[in-house]
Amino acid sequence: MKMRINTNLYPRDGYVFKNPDGAIIRSTKGWKDLIARVRDYRRMNNMPPGDVENEVHVQACQNNPAYCYDASNVVTNVPNPPQRTLKSSVLAWLADVRRRKPEIQFVSAELAAARANICATCPFNKPLPSGGCSSCKAAIGEIRAQVLDRKKIDPRLHTCERLGVDNAMLAHMEHPTMENPNLPDHCWFKRK
């Protein structure tokens, strides 16, 4: 068992460590500073360095048991974090669009329809996996209604698998084209 003190909580007696030689070392800045001070103290006094970080945590947990947790059961890093899913990308994009609503410009209904025709036949126009949950569908519908107001939403449009956006919204938005080798040549969003 590897006990660690919760560094977000202020300990009862402050940031303090009693060294094995009896010296009391204090910090007003936090645990990292206390650990650095103990290392410096031992180095200046020609003492063996030891495992200062672990010693400080163990002693802090003895003095503040309610503030501690077993770090041996905590996952500290993920070597290969998962890629963002299409659903999470689209929902994050929609939330950003809703936040920026006052600054969004829209294209004409004719241009939006032309864009929609291109997206509707694109192999990357994909519905959310498994159709999306009802709360995701509701969120998408609500954001579309808020941002697009009464603009026509083409029912053939879903999400862009390459961009991670909602095609029905993007077709209506004024947006510069972009150089993106991942987009197919027929894409209206790709700079030619």
DAVENGI-V492894 format. One record per helix or strand of 3 or more residues. SS is the DSSP state (a for helix, b for strand). FROM is the first residue (numbers start at 1). TO is the last residue. If there is no record, write none. Layout:
BEGIN
SS,FROM,TO / SS,FROM,TO
END
This chain:
BEGIN
b,3,5 / b,15,18 / b,24,27 / a,31,44 / a,52,63 / a,65,67 / b,68,70 / a,71,73 / a,86,99 / a,101,103 / a,109,120 / a,129,131 / a,134,148 / a,167,170
END
